[in-house]
Structures are given as C-alpha cells and as structure tokens.
Amino acid sequence: MNVREHREALERQILSSFASKAADSRGRRRPVAPCEIRTCFQRDIDRITHSKSFRRLMHKTQVFLQPEGDHYRTRITHTLEVSRIARTIASGLQLNEDLTEAIALGHDLGHTPFGHAGERVLSEILADGFYHNQQSLRVVDLLESNGEGLNLSYEVREGILCHTGPQMPETLEGQVVRIADRIAYINHDIDDAIRGGIIYPMDIPLDASQFLGFDHGSRIHALVADIIQTSLGQGKVLQSGRAAEVMGQLRDFMFEAVYRNPVAKGEEHKAEEMIRRLFEYYKKDPDKLPPDFQDIRIREGIDRAVCDYIAGMTDHYAVEKYHQAFIPMSWSVK
C-alpha cells in the first residue's frame, strides 16, 4: 500500500458517511495515472495553487478599488479566508478537507479585474451574460495551461461552478464552501469598511452583534460553530434559523452602508468605463489579442476571446493596457 492508498483507506475509517471519498471520485475529463503520494483532491489543490490564475488573484480587487494601505483584502486573501473557514467547518463535520480546500481555492479564479464592477460590464456586453462562477470553471477547464486546463476532478469542478448561483453543490464539501464564501466576505468587508472609515462599529446592527459577538473573530466563530452544531448528522449543510436571520441582516446592512455607498464605490464608474472601452478596442482590432486567445477567437468568436482576455487581467494590467490603447505615449527625437 503506497501513501495515497493509505490515505484513501484512512478516509473510509475516519470521515463521515456523508463525506466525499477521494477513492470514489468520478474522475477527470482526461484520465491520468494516479499519484503514489497524493489523493486526487490533494493533487487538485496543488494544480490550482501553482496556476497563473491563482497568482493573479493577489492583484484583483475584492471590494475597494486600489485602497491605500497594506491590510485591505484582495481577491487572494478572500480566497484564503474562505479556504480556512471552509476547512474548519469540514473538519467539524468530518467531511473531506482536501476536497473542501480545492473548491475554495478555485472558486474565484474567474473573477474580473475591479471586482464586481468588471463583472457587471462584461455581463452587460455579452449576449448570454457573464457569471464569475462559470468563468472560474472555464479557467480550470480550458484557459489554464495553454488551453489544456487543469484537468481537475469532477467534484472540484462541480463545487467551483455551484459555489454561487441557483444550483446547490452535489457534495457537502461544495455546500460548505458556498456558505463559507458568504461568511468570509460579509465579515471581512465589515472589517475593511471599518478600517476605511466607511462605517463604524456602532453602525453594525445591534441585534446581530448581540447574537454573534462584537468583533470580527467572534462573528466568524459563532457562525462556524452554528453550522457545525446544526448540520451534524443531517446529511446537508445547515444554519439555524436565528443565524441565517442575522447573517441576512448583516448582508442587507452591508449593501446599504457599503456596497452601494458612493464614498466607498464612487470610483467604480471609472473602472466600468475602462473595461467597456477595452472590450470595444479589442473587438474592433482582435489581432491585438495575445496568441493564446486567437484559437478561442476562431472557435468561439471574438466576443468570447475578448471576454476571456479581459476577465483574466489584474487591476494593474487592465490599467496598463488602457494606457497603451488610449493615452498618448511620450516620444523623443534622436
């Protein structure tokens, strides 16, 4: 028995009957020889963390555009916080932590530059809309590795696709990531908004604070503990009615106080205009797209190729490309 086989046997002994087992995975789109050391889900974690799309998350906006300060969240810190919250819940429910982590690390790979501002613009432009969960799946299936994709396990791909939207994930691990994503963004966005002076601690609904606690760590701990206690032995991932109610209160509060706040989001119209003009620029002259996207242009059309290119940009890279396309360059006579 090699290391992987020992791990797979151990999963059968210690994980819940509701947990996904690596040995029972529905496999990959393209079969590969098993690794002697890592299970399929551990291997997927490595494939995601070594990908270019994952590295680019460090320079993509979470909520605040180009904040002045080192401690505001970016898309990659959000991803890591989701991963940690999700693994804690999975551990408490004796679910597969490796599968949970793989889904969490891959769930936002398809996010646009400038956060949801970029997503809104692409959704307006494309006939079928743009959804970052679908784009995340497209990244791992096609866009990474020079068009080969990462060839991830079915359970990881399905969890990435269903981390948001109307369809609930098939696995409990995917369901854990779905709720961990909400717990993470609501709480770290509160933290960042307080740091930025957009809101103050006393603005947070008192009812929610009395139930969850008055600081960042207490709120997350209370929500995680509630899910574990409510879900044990149920075969699904659940919140108590009270926890779901106060989370809804916090979400409504954040939309009113932060996500639609003209002070916090006042620069987004500039980002939206930048994305819109870049799309028009590359659509008008698609030969300027990099070689990696020319095959997509031929197979799926110009709009799809331009969308894939822009969606993969970091904030900084989008600004650089905008400058190259629309801002006159300095010159000198020699």
N, C-alpha and C positions, 0 to 999 in steps of 0.2 A: 504494500500500500504506500503510494507516494504522498507528498504533503497535501496536495489538492484532495485526493481521495479521503485522506484522514479528516480534512476539514469538512468535506461533504458528509461524511459519516457522523461527525460531531454535530452538524446542523440538525440531523434527524433526531439526535438524542436530546438536544437542549432547547431547540426552538419550538414555539407554539405550533399546534396542529394547523393553525390558520396562516402560518408564515410561509413565504415562498422559499423553496429549497433550490440551491444552485444546481444540484444534480437533476432537478426536474424542469429546468429551464426549457422553454420552447425553442431555444437556439437562436442562431444568427441567420441573416438573409443569405450569407455566403458561408458555408461550413468551414471551420478551421480546426486544426488539431488542438486538443486540449493542452493547457499549460500544466506542467508537472507540479507547479508550486501554487498558482493562484486559481481560485474558482472563476467561473465565467463573470460573475459580478465584480469580483476584485480586479479582474483584468479590465473591465469596462471603466472602473474608477481611474485606472492608470491611463487608458486611452483618452479619456476626457481631460484629465489634468495635464497631459502632455500635448494637448491640441492647441493650435494657434487661436482658435475661437475663445478658448478658456482664458488664455493670457490677455486677449484684448479686453476682457471684461473689466480689467483694472482701470481702463481709461474710458469707461462708458458711464454716463450719468445714471444715478439711482433716482433722486428726486430733484436735488438742487443743481442747477447748471453751473459748472465751474466755480464751486464755492471757494472762498478764500480761507484756507485752514486745512490742516492735515488730518482732521479727525472726522470729517463728514464721510458718510457711506458712499461707496461706488457700487457698481453692479457686482463686482467680485466680492466685496465684503458682505454685501447682501447674500450672495450665493453661499458663502462660508457660514454665515449665521443661520441660514436655512438648514444647511447640512448638519450643524451641531444640534439645533433644536430637534430636527427630524431624527437624528441618531439617538438622542436621549429618549424620545417617545418610543422609537422602535425597540430600544433596549428594555424599557419598562414593560412593553407588551410582548417581549420575547419574539420579535419579528426579525427579519433578516437585515441587519445593519448595513451590510455591504451593498445590497440592492438599494436600500434607502439612500445611502450616500451617493451612489452612482446617479440615481434620478435627480437628487438635489443638486449635484454639481453640474448636471447637464441641462437643468430646466430652463435657464435663461440664456443659453448660448445664441439664440436667435434674436435677442433684443437689439433694437436700433440704437444709433447714437442719439444723445439728448433725451433718453428715457422715453416716456410715453408720448412726448411731443413728436418725436420721429415716427413712432408707430401710427399716430393719428394721421400724419401726412401721407404715408405710404398706403394706409387703409383708404384714404380718400381717392388716391390716384389709381390704384389697381381695381380692375373691374370686379374681382372676387374678394376684395378687401385684403387686409394684412393682419395676421394674428401671430404674436411672437411665439406662442407655443408651437404652432405649425412650422414657423421658420426655424425654431430650435430643432425640431425633428428633421427638417430639411438639411440643416447644418450637419448633423451627425450621420445622416443617410447619404448625403451627396456632396456637400460643399467642402468638407474637410478632406485632407489627404489627396489633393489634386484630383478631385472628382470621384474618389473611391469611397469617401465617407469613412466613418469609424467602425462600421460593421458591428454595432452593439447588439446585445441580447434583446430579444423581443420584450421582456419585462421592463427593461430600462427604457427602451424606445416608447413603449406604451405609457409609462409613467411620465415621461417628459411631455408627450403630447397632451395628456389629460391632467396636467398639474393645474390647469385653469380651463374655463370654458364649461359647456353644459354636460360633457361626458365625464362620469366618475371613473377613476382608475380601477382596473380589474383587481390589482393586488392591494393588500392592506398597506404595503410599503409605499405604493404610489399615493394612497389616500393620506398617509402620514405626511408626505412631502407637500401635498396640496394644502393641508391645514397649517403645517409649519411655515409655509411661504407667507400666509396671511399673518400669523403670529409675528414673524420676523419683521415684515415691512411696516405693519401698524406700529409696533413698538420702537423700531429704530428710527422711523420717520418722526415719531414724537420726540425722541432723543435729539435728533438733528434739528428739528424745528425749535426746540428749546435752546439749543446751542446757538442757533442763528438769530434768536430774539424774535422769532415769528409768533411764538406762543410762550406762555409762562406756566409753571407747574400748577398754579391755582386755576388755570383755564380748563384743565382736564376735568371731564365730568366727575363730580364728587361720588356719585353712585358707583361708577366703575372703579375709582380709586379705593373706595371702602371695601369693595369685594376683592380686587386684585392686588392692591398694595399701591404705595405712593412713589415707587421708583421703578426704573427700567427692569432690574433683575427680579424684583418681586412680582411684577406683572407677568413676565415670561414664565417664572417658576409656577405661579398659580395656574396659568393656562395649560402648561405642560402636565402638571400634576392632575388637573381636572380631566384631561383627555385620557391619561393612563387609568385613573380610577373608574371613569365612566365606560371605558372600552374593554376592560379586562373580561375575557371570556365571551365577548359578544359577536366576534366574527366580523366586525366592522369598526371603523374609527369614528368615535362619537365625542361630542361635547355635552355637558349638562345643559339644560335649558337656560340656567342662570348665566353660565359662562358664555354661551352663544349670544345671549342678550347683551351683555356688557361689551363683548367684542364688537357687536353691531353698533353699539353706542359710540365706541372709540372710532370705528371706521367712519361713521356719519360725522363725528366731530372733526376728524382729520380732513374730510372732503370740504367741509365748510370753512375750517380755520386755516388750512394749509394748501391742500391740493388745488383749490380754486382761489387762493389768496393772491391778489395782484402784486403784492410785495414779493412773495416767495416765487411766483411763477411769471412775473412781469416780462422776463427776457425770453420766454418760450416762443413768442411770436416771431422773434428773430431766428431762432433755431428752426422753426417750422418753415419759414421763408427760405432759409438756406437749403434745407432738404428738398423743398419743392423746386428750386432753381437748379440744383444739382441734377435732379431727376430729368428735368427738361433738357439740360445741357447734354447729358449722356444719351438721352433718347434721340436728340437731334443729330448727334455725331457718335454713334455706337462704336466706331473704330477706335475711339479713345478708351474704351473699356480694356482692362488688362487681358492678356491671352487666356487666363483661366476662365473668363466669362464669355469668351467668344463661342465656345461649344454650346453653352446654355442659350446664347442668342440664336444659334442655328436651330437647336432642338425645340426650344420653348418660347422663343420670341424675345424681342428687345425689352419689353416691359419687365419680363421675369429676370432677365440678365441684369438690367439696371437696378432692379429692386434688390437682388442678391448682393450686388456690389455695395450699394449704399447701406443696406442693413448690417453688413459686416464691418462697416467703418467704426473707428473710435471717434469720440468727440473731436479730438485734436486733428485726426486725419481728415475728417469732414471739413473742418475749418481750413486746413491746408489746401485741400482740393478746391474749395470755394475760392480761396485767394488766387490760386493758379488760373482758375477759369474766368474770374470776373474782376479781379483787382489788377490794375496796370503794374507791370514789373518795372523796377528801376533799370536803367541801362547806362552804358558808358561807351564813349568812342575811344578806341585805342589807335 
